[in-house]
Amino acid sequence: MKETHSFQAEAQQLLHLVIHSLYSHREVFLRELVSNAADALDKARIESMKSGIPLEGEPTIRISSDLETGILTLSDNGVGMSREEVIEHIGTIANSGTRRFLESLQSDSGRGETNLIGQFGVGFYSAFMVADRVVVITRRLGNDEAVCWESSGDGEYTMEEAQRDHHGTDVILHIAETHRDFMDPERIRGLINRYSNHVAFPVFMSAGGEEEQWEQINAGQALWRRPKTEISDEQYQHLYHDLTFDPEDPLCWSHFKIEGRTEYTALLYVAAHAQGNLFDPEAMGGIRLYVQSVLVMEQAKALLPRYLRFMLGVVDSADLPLNVSRELLQSSHTVDSIRGGLTRRSLDMLENMARQDQDRYQTFWKAFGVVLKEGVMEDAQHKDRIVPMLRFRSVKGNQEMEYTSLDDYLQRMPFSQKAIYYVWSESGQMARSNPHLTTFQRADLEVLLLTDPIDEWLVMQLKQYQDKPLQSIRDEQVELPEQGQPESEMSEQEKSEGQALAQRIQSDLDGLVERVTLSRRSLEAPAALVQASGSLSPAMIRLLKESGQQTPVLAQRILEINASHPWLSWLGCQSEDEMFHLGSMVLYEQALLADGEPLTDPSAFASRLVELVKVLTQSGSPSSP
């Protein structure tokens, strides 16, 4: 006899929430139902071993789709439910019984040897997102009677006796007209492949017909759950291609299983090239999260720090604190533990590659080095591991040594050298043509060429390495090589005249530079800009402005002049203030350009340059530059 029951008031509200608000995508209903079926199959196996009741048939999950009637059926030969269990577990929302079953099993025999995933009782009710009526026919393992549960998701359900040949459950969905696309066999195949491809039991599909042909549509046991000794390199690479759709092989991978208080299996890959926009915050997170081989999250951003967002792969855990829809990770000790473990293993993998295969690491660095640098600022705990893995271009670089590490730099530097020298520019070509390099190249001193915008932040955070300070060759106080310092080679008269010219230029450029001095460097250019010690560089000021922070109006620039250059000789001969100002401005602006800095008014510079050439051409002065 059919009985009609009403959900509790709170249950009705929750059912409405599940149908309309809980899940971001309707397609996850199939994932939830397959997960519940896999759960039931696992329970049947365990109960059969404990009770001695034999199982009927091989454990399977079957999906059939009848487009004419609009019925989608998902069947299993799992543990099934009795009438009382149906009322408790389906009639009462959010009470699937899985967690209680697991706790009972663990209390009987220690740690449960089971793969339970149905820990969220609301998962079954996701069926109402696509169906306007749901029928459940189920028979408990060891029972002779079956029961039929039916509801339209309107706050009531009916129950009556039913017939079923063996234990297990049929979930029969009367798919709404607007969601019949979920009955398309290819759509079903795609959803199983995406979410449930690696559940431990075979999933078969039939599209109906008089002679049904069943085809297995899932791969079965996940590769990452198999022992590493049974997996070939080709199989690892094949899974990488399936996960990422990247036609190239990965640079390296790491497969490991963690046991103890927190248990999980992970398989991490490093690609040979960047995929997508690494600097898009929404694009980060190449780690797929599985719970007992069922995909629950395609981008588990919480499982790795942001600076490791180039890592790809899977994490499979038995017990993670997800929200009720399994779409968001919740903060917990378990998440923190997994995040810490994945971070350490990722750095292990990179360190091994850097140590064992320099060519592969160079490929990695070209693709992801700028991202790894962020770890120096963001991860104080692992900073000392990250810094030795950093790579930089160098003035001594060549095809055999395109990038160098700080350790290699220290091994090559002279014993008397007290600092690690670097210069920052927007490109390698601009860095190599920087006027300050002349002094260091003549002394055969190595200078690192920093060209990434983040490098300015990096050196501010790093400050020193192995007790050697990092020092910009633009720094006013940089310790220059003793050889070839032009100021020390000047006579007293030349020095006095040069200092007077510097004073005059400083007055003329008031507000543009902090001061003008005679250069201590072996400049080939007429002048060069240096940075006041301890002040922010122009590039750093630009970065701060772009991030919305308050900054000085101008960098504390110091103009060093090469008094022996013909330009300065000509400029010192100019008695008219207008002509002197014209020469000083062009001198200053060419120093800006040589240093890679943008001009405030390029058109004004062009006009001044044309005017200066015109004057020099007309005068024909032998002292002209």
N, C-alpha and C positions, 0 to 999 in steps of 0.2 A: 504494500500500500504506500502511495506517495505521501510524504510528509513535507509540509512547508515550514521553514524556519526563517527568522529574521536575524540579520546581523545586529550586534550591539550598536548603540548610537555612535560610540567612538570608532567602532570598526567601519561603519558606513562612511564616516568622514575620512578615515585612512584609505579606504577603497577608492573614494573619489580622488584623493591625492595621488594614489598610485596611477590611476588611469590617465589623469590630466596633467600632473606636474612633476612626478618623481624622476622620470627618465628623460634624458635629452633626446633620445632617438627611439622611435617605436620598434626598430628592427631588433633591439636587444631582447624582445620577448622570446625569440627562438633560443638565444643563448641561455636565458633563465630556465626554460623548460627542458632543454638538453642537460643543463647542469643538475636540475632536480632528478631527471631520469638516471644520470650517472651516479648520483648520490644514492638513489634507490637500489641500483644494481650492486653498489658496494655494500650497502647494508644487508642485502640478501646473501651475499657471499659470506659475510661475517656471521650472520645469524644461523646460516646453514651449518657452518663449522661448529658453532656453539651448541646447537640443538640437535644436529644430526638429520634434520629434514632435508631431503635431496632437492636440488634445484632442477627446474624443468627447462631444458635447452641451454644453449650457449648464451651468455649475457649479451644482449644487443639492444640498440635503440633504433626504432623504425619510424620513418616519416613518410606519410602518404598525402597526396594532394589531389583533390577532385574538383576540377575547375567548374564542372557543370553544376554541382550542388553547393559549391563555395565552402567545402569542408576540408580543413587541414587537421590531420590526426598525427599525434606523436605517441608512440607506444613503447613500453619497456617490459621486460620480464623480471623486474626487480622485486623488492620486498613487499610492495603493495601496502594497502591500509585496510584495517577493519572498520566497521561502522563507527565505533567509538573514536577511532583515530581520525576518521574523516571529519567528524564534528569538531574534534579538538584542533586538528592541524589545518583544515581548510575552512571550517566554519568560523574559526577564530583567526583573524588576520594577525600576521607577525608572530606565529607560533609554529614554525615548521617542524620542531622537534629534533632537528639535526644536532643542535648544540647539546641538548639534554641527552641525546643518544651517545654522543661522543664522550660526555662527562661520565656517563654510566659505564661505557666501555673502558675508559681509562681507570676508573675506580676498581674494575674487576681484574685488569691485567696490566696495570702500569700504563705505559704510553700506547695509545691505540694505533694499530697498524692498518689505517684506513685512509682513504682519500675523500674526505667529505668536503663538499663545497657549498651545500645548500644551507648556509648559516643565516640567510636572510629570508624570513618567512613571507615577505611581500613579493618575492620573485615570481611565484605562481600567478599572482594577480596582474602581472604585466600582460598576460594574455588578453585582458580586457581592453588593452590599448588598440588591438586590431580586430577583436571579435565582439559581436553584439550578443553572443551566447556561448557559454562554455559548458561542456559536459565532461565529467570524469567518471570512468568506470574502473573500479579497482578491486583487487582481491588480495588479501593478506597471505603471505607465505605460511602454510600450515592450516589455512582455513578452507572450507568448501564453499562458503557463501561469498558472493560479490555484492558490491553496493554501487549505486549510481548517484552522483551528485551533479546538480545542474543549477546554473544561475545566469542571469542576464546582467549582473553587475549593478542591479537597481536596489540593493539593500536586502534582498531575500534570496533564499536558495531552497531547492527541494532535494529530498533524498528518498530512494526506494531500492528494493532488492533488484539485482541484475544477474546476468549470466556472463561468466568469463571462464574460458577453458583452463586457464592456469594462472598462477600468481603473477602480479604485475599491475600496471596501470595504463589506461588509454586516456589521453587528454584530447578531447575532440573540440576543435575550434570552428564555430560558424562565423567565418570571416565576413566583416562588414563590407558592403559594396565598395566603399571608398578605399579599402585596403587590400583589394584582391591581387594587387601586384606581389604581395608576399606569398602568393600561392604558385608563382612562376617557378618551375623546377630550377632554372638557372639562378634565380634570385636566392632560393633556398640553398643551393650548392655554394653560392658565394658567401652567404652569411655563416654557414657551417665552416667553410674554409677560413673565414676571418676570425670567428670567435671560438669555435669548438673543434678545430681541426686536430687538436692534440688530446682530447679527452681519452681516457684509458680504454673505452669500450667502442666497438665499431658502430658507426651510424650509417644506416641503410636508407635509401630513398626509392620510392616508387611513385610514378605519376598516375597510377591507376590503370584501368583497362581490364579486359576479361582475363588475360594472362599476365599477371603482374610480374615484372622483372625487377628484382631488387639489386641495387648497386651501392657499394660502400662509397661514401662521399667524404670521409675524413681520413686523415693519414694514420691515426692511431697514436701510439706512444710517442711523446715528444722526444726529439733527438737529445735535448739537454737533460732529460731524465735518465738517459742511458749512461753506463760507465764510459769514461773517456777512452779506456783501452779498446772499446768496441767501435769507436768512431774514427773514420779516416779523415784526412785533410780535405779530400774532395767532398765528403758529406758536410763538414763544417762550412765549406765554401758554398755549397748548394743551398744550405739553409740561409746563409747570409744573403744570397741573391733573392731567395723567396721573401725574406723579411724586408729588404730595402729596395728591391727592383733595380739595384745597381749592377750593371753588366761587368764592372771590374771586380777583381778579387780584393778582399780586405788586406790591409797591411799586416795585421796580426789579430789574434783573438785569445781570450782567456775563458776557460770553462771550469767552474768550481762549485762545490757544494759545501755549505756551512751548516754544521750541526751543533746543537747545544740549546741554550735558552731561546735563541732565535734561529729558526731553520729556514733555509731557502737555497735554491739552485739558481745560478746565473751563468749566462753565456754572453760575454761582451766582445764587441768588435771595434776596430779602428779602420775607417774607410781610407781609401787612397786619395780621395779628393772631397771637398766640401759639398754637402748636399743641401740645397736651399740657402736661405740667408741666415748666416750664423749670428748676425747682429740684430735679428728680429726677435724680441723677447717672447713672442708667441710661437716662434718656430722651434724653440729649444725643446729638448726632451726626446731623444731617440730610443728610450728604453720602454719596451712593452712589458706590462705587468700582467702576469697570469696568477690565478689562484687555482692550484691543482690542475694545471694545464689548460684552464679556461681563461681566455682573454677577457680582462675586465677593464683595462686602461691602455690605450695606445701610446700615450705620452705621459709617463709617470715622472713628472718634473721634480717631485719631492725626493726622488731616490738618488739624485746626484747633484753636487753643487753646480752652479751656473757655468763655471769655467771649464767643466767637463761635458758641456752640452753636445760635443761632437761624438761622444760615445754612442754606439748603437748596440742593440741586442735585446735580451729577454731576462726577466727575473720572475721566478716561479716560487711562490710562497704558500704555505698551508694556512697561515693565519695572519692576516693583515687587517688593521683597523680601517676599513672603508666605511664611507657613509652608506645609508641604507640602500641606495641605488647602485652601489659599487662603482661609482664614477669619480669619487674624490677620496684621496688619502687623508686620514686624520692624523694629526700630530700625536706621536706616542713614542715610547722607548723603543718599540719594535721598528718603527720607521727610521728613527735615529740610528739604531744599530745597523740596519741594512744600508743606510746611506753611508755610514762610516766604513763598512766593509767594502762596498762597491768603490768608494773613493780610494781606499788603500790598494785594492786589486787593480784599479785603473792606472794608478801611478806606478805600481809594480810592472805592469805591462809596458808602459812607456819607458821606464828606466831600463828594462831588459832590451828593448828595441834600440835605445840610444847606445847601449853598451855593446851589443852584439852585431848590429847591422846599421852602420852609419848611413848607407845609401837609402835604406827604408826610412830612417829617422829624418833625413833631409827632406824626403817626400812628405812625411808627416808634418814637418815644421813649416814647409811652404804653405800647406793647406790650413793648418790649425794653430800654428805657433802664436799668432796674435791673440787667440782665445786663451791658450794656456797661460799667457802672461798675466791675465786677470787674476789667476790664483795667488800670485804674490801679494796682491792687495786684499783679496777676499778671504784667504784661508791661512790664518796665522799658524794653525796647527801643523800644516804640511808645507809651509813656506820653505823650510830648509831642504825639503825634497824636490821642490819645483825649481828653485833657482839653478842648481847644477844642470837641469835639463833645458834651460834657456839657450837660445842660439842667436847670434848677431852677425851681421855683415861686418867686414873689416877692411881697412885700407890695404891690408896685406892679403886680402882674399883673392882667390883665383878659381879656376874651374875645379881643381882638385880639392879646394877648401872654400866652398861657397859660403858656408856659415861656420862660426867658431863658438865654442863654449867659453865661459869665463875661466874654467880650469885650464883650458888650452892657452888662453890669453896669458894667464899667470905664468905658465911654464915657459912661454917665449919671451916675456918681458925681461929687460936687464935687471940685475940685482939691485942697482941703485935707484930704479924707478919706484916712486912712492905712491902712485895712484893708477887707477884704471881710467884711461882717457876715452872720451866719447864725444861725438858731435851729433846733434839732431837736425835733420832736414826732412822736407816732405818727400824726397826721393833719393835713391842711391846716387844718381848722377849729380844732384845738387849738393849732396853731402861730400862727394869726392872733389867737387870744385870749390868747396868752402875756403875762403882766403886764409883762415886760421890754420889750415892743415900744413901750409908750407913749412912753418917752423918745425913741426913734429916729423914731417917726412925727411927733412934735411938731417935730422938727428936720428933717423931710422927708428922712430918710436911708433908703435902700433896704436891706432885710434879706431874705436868701434863706431860704425855708422848706423845710427838709430833713425829709422824712417817711419815707424808706426806711430800714430797719434798717442797711443797708450804708453809709449816709451817715456814720455815726460813724467807721467804719473809713476811709472815703474822705478825710475832712478830716484825719485823723491822718496818712495817707500823703501827701496833697497838700501840706499845710502852707501853701503860698503859690502865687500865680499872678501872673505878670508883676510880680514883686517886691512884690506886695501880700499881706500875710499874711491867712489866713482866720481870723476870730476870732468866737467865740460871743458873743452878747449876754448870755449868762449868766455870762461870765467876770468874775471879781472885778476884774481889771485892765483890762477893756475901756475904751478911751478914749471917754468920754461927751461928747456935745455940751455946750458951755459953758452954753447957755441952759437955764433951768428946772431946775437942780440944787437940790433942796430944802434940802440941808444947808448950802449957802452962803448961803441966804436966811434962816437961823435967827438969832435973837439969841443972845448968849452964854449967857443964862440958859436959853433953850429947848434949846440944844445940850447944856448941862450936865445938865438934867433928862432929856433923851432918852438921853444916854449912861448915866446911872444906871439908867434903865429897861432899857436894852439889857443891862447887866451883870446885872440881876436875872433877866431872861428867860433869859440864857445859863446862869446857875446852875441855874435850874429845868429847863432842857432839856439838862442835862449828859449827854453820850453820844449825843445825837441830832443835834446840830449842832456844828461846830468852834468857831464863835463867832457872836455876834449884834452887828450894827453898825447905825448909822443909815444909811439909804439915801441914796445920791447920785443916785438915779434919780427921775424924775417918776412915782411910783407912784400909781395910783388905788386899788389894793388896800392892805390894812393891812400886808402883809408879802409878801416874795418871796424865794425861794431863789436864791443865786448859787453858782457853782462856784469853788473855790480854784484859782488860776492854776497850770497844770501838772498838775492832778490829773485822774483819770478821772471822766467823767460817770457818773451813775447808769445811763443807757442802755448805756454801754460796759461797765460792770460786769456788767449783766445778760447782755449778749452773750458776755462772757468766761465767765461761769458756765455758760451754755448750751452752750458749746464745750468744757467740762470743764477750763478753766484756773483757776489759783488767782487770787483777786482780794481786794482789801480788803473787810472786812466791810461797811463803809458808804462811800459817797462822801463827800468832804470838803466837806460842805455849809456854807454861810454864810447865815444868816438876816438879811436886811436889812429893817428895820422902818420904816414910814412914821409917824414920831412925831406928825404932825399929824392922823392919822386918828382918828375918834371911838373906835374899838375900843381903840387904844393909850391914849387919854385915860382911858377907863373902867378899863383894866387897871392903869394907874398909880395908881388910887385904891383898889385892893384891898389891904387890910392883912392879910387872912387868907391863910395859905399855901395852904390847900386850894382856895380860890376863885381865887387867882392861878394855881395850877397848872392848874386847869380851863381858864382863859382862855388860858394860854400854849400848852397842848396843842392846843386848837382852832385857835389862831392858826397854829401850826406845821403842823398837818394840812391846813388849808385852803390853805396855801402849797404843800404837796406836791401837792394836787389841781390847783391852778391851774397848776402846772408840768408836769402830765401824768404825775406819778409815782404808783404804786399805794400804797395804805395797807397797813401791816403787819397792822392789825386793824380792818377797816371797821366791825365791829359796835361795837367800843369807841368809835370816833369818833362813831358815831350816838348812842350812849348819852350821851357827853359833850355833844354838841350839844343833845340834848333837855334835859339837866340845866341847861345854860347858859341856854337859852331860858326854862326854868321859873323859874330864879332871877331873871332879868332881868324877867320878867313879874310876879313876886310883889313885887319890890322897887320897881318903877315908878320906878327911879332916873333922873333927868333926864340923868345923865352916862353912861347906858348906850349902847352902840353901836347 
